[in-house]
Amino acid sequence: MRIAIVTDSTADIPADLVRELDIKVIPLAVHFGGKAYLDRVDITNQEFYDYIGTAKTLPTTSQPSPAQYMDVYRACKEEGAERVLSIHIFSEMSGTWQGAKLAADMVKDEIAVEVVDSRTVTIGLGLDVVTIARFIRNHPDASWDEVMAHVRAVVEKTRILFLLDTLDNLQKGGRIGKASYLVGSILNIKPILIVEDGFIGAHEKIRGKKIEKAIDHLTDTVMAMVDPNKKLYFALGYNNEEYLHILEKSFMPKLAAHPELEIEQIDTFELGCVVTTHIGLGGFGIAFYQL
């Protein structure tokens, strides 16, 4: 069975992996200055970083239309796919998943499309899509039930732990409550945030502004969650290269201290326009799961 993989641009998957694994990426749009730009199509990440770093008003984002999904699903069929696995940002965060479900129903007489709520976003979604695509490529004789069992296991276990320079964008976009925002701002608390099973919340709170201390605490927290007896799949995400280097310097030696741990690093994912709109510049984190 030939299975096509479709996702959306909030997965932030690097272009080389998109090409290597033949992943179809449907872009969301970001709106500012009276124009709409397709994420990673009409505007580069760096162009958007330059804009949002000085913007006085927060850009807005929008999901793809059902017609965009339908076009991609039909293109998958034309290219020889027998089924489509369409994996998207978690449904509580965006209507993207619902749009995919609607489109899948509209093409059901043409091709079977399974729409999956990833229960995560950005590097968590990207990690899942890439590793699922590799599983399908490496197991060409797997049944559909075996593929879906693997998908469910990956989705269930994926976590993201991340840090942000500021909670301003999350608060303005309604992703965190005003009370949590005020506590973090007034008391100089930098929370380690977690995305797990469709939930975004504070996992731990670090007092102070020193970024090296916060990153070291973040990587310690991840390592405390890792079972050295299970294979670790992970990806790093960032929209600030300086923070990425500090993150790598903190995390990699801690991994190397466990030679018994089997590791598969997927890549470093640069966060795109849509995700950066909602978290601001200065965001970085680690997505991981174990099987």
C-alpha positions as CSV (number, residue, x, y, z in Angstrom):
1,M,0.0,0.0,0.0
2,R,1.3,3.4,-0.9
3,I,0.5,6.0,1.8
4,A,1.0,9.7,1.3
5,I,1.8,12.0,4.2
6,V,0.2,15.4,4.5
7,T,0.7,18.0,7.3
8,D,0.4,21.7,7.8
9,S,3.1,24.4,8.0
10,T,2.9,24.7,11.8
11,A,5.0,21.4,11.8
12,D,8.0,23.6,11.0
13,I,9.7,20.7,9.2
14,P,13.0,21.7,7.5
15,A,12.7,21.8,3.7
16,D,15.3,19.1,3.2
17,L,13.3,16.6,5.2
18,V,10.1,17.6,3.4
19,R,11.8,16.8,0.1
20,E,13.5,13.6,1.3
21,L,10.4,12.1,2.7
22,D,8.0,13.5,0.1
23,I,5.8,15.2,2.8
24,K,3.0,17.4,1.5
25,V,2.9,20.6,3.6
26,I,-0.3,22.8,3.4
27,P,0.6,26.4,4.5
28,L,-1.3,28.5,6.9
29,A,-1.3,32.2,6.4
30,V,-0.1,35.1,8.4
31,H,-1.7,38.6,8.0
32,F,0.0,42.0,8.5
33,G,0.3,45.3,6.7
34,G,-3.0,44.6,4.9
35,K,-1.6,41.5,3.1
36,A,-1.8,37.7,3.6
37,Y,1.4,35.7,3.3
38,L,1.5,31.9,3.1
39,D,3.9,30.5,5.7
40,R,7.2,29.5,4.2
41,V,5.9,30.2,0.7
42,D,5.4,34.0,0.3
43,I,7.7,35.0,3.1
44,T,10.9,33.6,4.6
45,N,11.3,33.0,8.3
46,Q,14.0,35.7,8.5
47,E,11.9,38.2,6.8
48,F,9.1,37.6,9.3
49,Y,11.5,37.7,12.2
50,D,12.7,41.1,11.0
51,Y,9.1,42.4,10.8
52,I,7.8,41.0,14.1
53,G,10.8,42.3,16.0
54,T,9.7,45.9,15.4
55,A,5.9,45.4,14.8
56,K,3.6,47.6,16.9
57,T,0.6,45.3,16.4
58,L,0.5,41.5,16.5
59,P,-0.1,39.8,13.1
60,T,-3.0,37.4,12.8
61,T,-3.0,33.9,11.3
62,S,-5.6,31.9,9.4
63,Q,-6.0,28.2,8.5
64,P,-6.1,26.8,5.0
65,S,-9.4,26.5,3.2
66,P,-10.9,23.0,2.6
67,A,-10.2,23.5,-1.1
68,Q,-6.5,23.6,-0.4
69,Y,-6.6,20.3,1.4
70,M,-8.8,18.8,-1.4
71,D,-6.3,19.9,-4.0
72,V,-3.4,18.2,-2.1
73,Y,-5.4,15.0,-1.4
74,R,-6.2,14.7,-5.1
75,A,-2.6,15.4,-6.1
76,C,-1.6,12.5,-3.8
77,K,-3.9,10.2,-5.7
78,E,-2.6,11.3,-9.0
79,E,0.9,10.5,-7.8
80,G,-0.1,7.0,-7.0
81,A,-1.1,7.1,-3.3
82,E,-3.8,4.6,-2.3
83,R,-4.4,6.3,1.1
84,V,-3.5,9.6,2.7
85,L,-2.4,10.1,6.3
86,S,-3.1,13.8,7.1
87,I,-1.6,14.8,10.5
88,H,-2.2,18.3,11.9
89,I,-1.9,20.8,14.7
90,F,-4.0,19.9,17.7
91,S,-7.7,20.8,17.3
92,E,-8.0,23.0,20.4
93,M,-5.3,25.4,19.0
94,S,-6.6,25.8,15.5
95,G,-9.4,24.9,13.1
96,T,-6.8,23.4,10.7
97,W,-7.7,19.8,11.8
98,Q,-11.4,20.5,11.3
99,G,-10.8,21.9,7.8
100,A,-8.8,18.7,6.9
101,K,-11.7,16.5,8.2
102,L,-14.2,18.4,6.1
103,A,-12.0,18.1,3.0
104,A,-11.4,14.4,3.6
105,D,-15.1,13.8,3.7
106,M,-15.6,15.7,0.4
107,V,-13.0,13.5,-1.4
108,K,-13.9,10.1,0.3
109,D,-15.3,8.7,-3.0
110,E,-11.9,9.5,-4.7
111,I,-9.3,8.5,-2.0
112,A,-9.4,7.4,1.6
113,V,-7.9,10.1,3.9
114,E,-7.3,9.5,7.6
115,V,-7.1,12.8,9.5
116,V,-5.1,12.7,12.7
117,D,-5.2,15.2,15.6
118,S,-1.6,15.2,16.6
119,R,-2.4,16.7,20.1
120,T,0.7,18.9,19.6
121,V,2.2,21.6,17.4
122,T,5.4,22.9,15.9
123,I,8.4,20.7,16.6
124,G,6.2,18.1,18.3
125,L,4.1,17.8,15.2
126,G,7.2,17.9,13.0
127,L,8.9,15.2,15.0
128,D,5.8,13.0,14.7
129,V,5.3,13.5,11.0
130,V,9.0,12.9,10.1
131,T,9.3,9.7,12.2
132,I,5.9,8.4,11.0
133,A,7.0,9.0,7.4
134,R,10.2,7.1,8.0
135,F,8.3,4.2,9.7
136,I,6.1,3.9,6.6
137,R,9.1,4.1,4.2
138,N,11.1,1.5,6.3
139,H,8.1,-0.9,6.7
140,P,6.6,-1.2,3.1
141,D,4.8,-4.4,4.0
142,A,3.1,-3.0,7.2
143,S,-0.7,-3.2,7.2
144,W,-2.8,-0.1,7.6
145,D,-3.7,-1.2,11.1
146,E,0.0,-1.6,12.0
147,V,0.7,1.9,10.6
148,M,-2.2,3.4,12.6
149,A,-1.1,1.6,15.8
150,H,2.3,3.2,15.4
151,V,0.8,6.6,14.8
152,R,-1.3,6.4,17.9
153,A,1.7,5.3,20.0
154,V,3.8,8.3,18.8
155,V,1.0,10.8,19.2
156,E,0.3,9.6,22.7
157,K,3.9,9.9,23.9
158,T,5.1,13.1,22.3
159,R,6.0,16.1,24.6
160,I,7.4,19.5,24.0
161,L,9.2,21.5,26.8
162,F,10.0,25.0,25.8
163,L,11.0,28.5,27.1
164,L,10.0,31.9,25.8
165,D,11.6,35.3,26.2
166,T,8.2,36.8,26.9
167,L,4.7,35.7,27.4
168,D,3.3,38.8,25.7
169,N,2.3,37.1,22.4
170,L,0.7,34.1,24.2
171,Q,-1.3,36.4,26.3
172,K,-2.4,38.7,23.5
173,G,-3.4,35.7,21.4
174,G,-5.5,34.2,24.3
175,R,-3.2,31.1,24.6
176,I,-2.6,31.8,28.3
177,G,-4.8,33.5,30.9
178,K,-4.1,37.0,32.1
179,A,-3.5,35.9,35.7
180,S,-0.6,33.6,34.6
181,Y,0.8,36.3,32.4
182,L,0.8,38.9,35.2
183,V,2.4,36.5,37.7
184,G,5.2,35.7,35.3
185,S,5.8,39.4,34.4
186,I,5.5,40.9,37.9
187,L,7.4,38.3,39.9
188,N,10.1,37.8,37.2
189,I,9.3,34.1,36.7
190,K,10.2,32.3,33.6
191,P,8.0,29.2,33.2
192,I,9.1,26.0,31.5
193,L,6.1,25.4,29.4
194,I,4.9,22.0,28.3
195,V,2.7,20.8,25.4
196,E,1.4,17.3,26.1
197,D,-1.8,15.6,24.8
198,G,-3.4,18.8,23.5
199,F,-2.6,20.8,26.7
200,I,-0.3,23.9,27.0
201,G,0.7,24.8,30.5
202,A,3.5,25.7,33.0
203,H,5.5,22.6,33.9
204,E,7.9,24.4,36.2
205,K,8.7,28.0,37.2
206,I,12.2,29.5,37.2
207,R,12.9,32.7,39.0
208,G,15.3,35.2,37.4
209,K,16.2,36.3,33.9
210,K,19.5,34.5,33.2
211,I,19.0,32.5,30.1
212,E,21.8,30.0,30.6
213,K,20.3,29.0,34.0
214,A,16.9,28.6,32.5
215,I,18.1,26.5,29.6
216,D,20.2,24.3,31.9
217,H,17.1,23.8,34.0
218,L,15.1,23.0,30.9
219,T,17.5,20.3,29.8
220,D,17.7,18.8,33.3
221,T,13.9,18.6,33.3
222,V,13.9,16.7,30.0
223,M,16.6,14.3,31.1
224,A,14.6,13.5,34.2
225,M,11.8,12.4,32.0
226,V,14.0,10.2,29.8
227,D,14.0,6.4,30.3
228,P,17.6,5.2,29.4
229,N,16.2,1.8,28.5
230,K,14.0,3.1,25.6
231,K,15.0,4.7,22.3
232,L,14.8,8.5,22.4
233,Y,13.5,10.4,19.4
234,F,13.9,14.2,19.7
235,A,14.1,17.5,17.8
236,L,15.2,20.9,18.8
237,G,13.2,24.1,17.8
238,Y,14.2,27.7,17.8
239,N,13.6,31.2,16.4
240,N,16.8,32.6,18.0
241,E,20.1,31.1,16.9
242,E,22.0,32.3,20.0
243,Y,19.6,30.4,22.2
244,L,19.8,27.3,20.0
245,H,23.6,27.2,20.5
246,I,23.2,27.5,24.3
247,L,20.5,24.8,24.2
248,E,22.8,22.4,22.3
249,K,25.7,23.1,24.6
250,S,23.6,22.3,27.6
251,F,21.7,19.3,26.2
252,M,24.2,17.3,24.1
253,P,26.7,16.6,26.9
254,K,23.9,15.3,29.2
255,L,22.8,12.9,26.4
256,A,26.5,11.8,25.9
257,A,26.7,11.0,29.6
258,H,24.3,8.1,29.0
259,P,26.1,5.9,26.4
260,E,23.4,3.2,27.0
261,L,20.7,5.5,25.6
262,E,19.8,4.8,22.0
263,I,19.2,8.2,20.4
264,E,17.8,9.4,17.1
265,Q,18.0,13.1,16.7
266,I,15.7,14.2,13.9
267,D,16.9,17.7,13.2
268,T,16.8,21.3,14.4
269,F,13.6,23.0,13.3
270,E,13.5,26.7,12.7
271,L,10.1,28.0,13.9
272,G,8.0,29.5,11.1
273,C,5.8,32.6,10.8
274,V,2.6,31.2,12.2
275,V,4.2,29.7,15.3
276,T,6.4,32.8,15.9
277,T,3.3,35.0,15.7
278,H,1.8,33.2,18.7
279,I,5.0,32.8,20.9
280,G,7.1,35.8,19.8
281,L,10.8,35.9,19.1
282,G,13.1,34.2,21.6
283,G,11.3,30.8,21.7
284,F,13.1,27.5,21.8
285,G,12.5,24.0,23.1
286,I,12.8,20.2,22.8
287,A,10.2,17.8,21.4
288,F,10.7,14.2,22.3
289,Y,9.1,10.8,22.7
290,Q,10.3,7.2,23.5
291,L,9.1,3.9,22.3
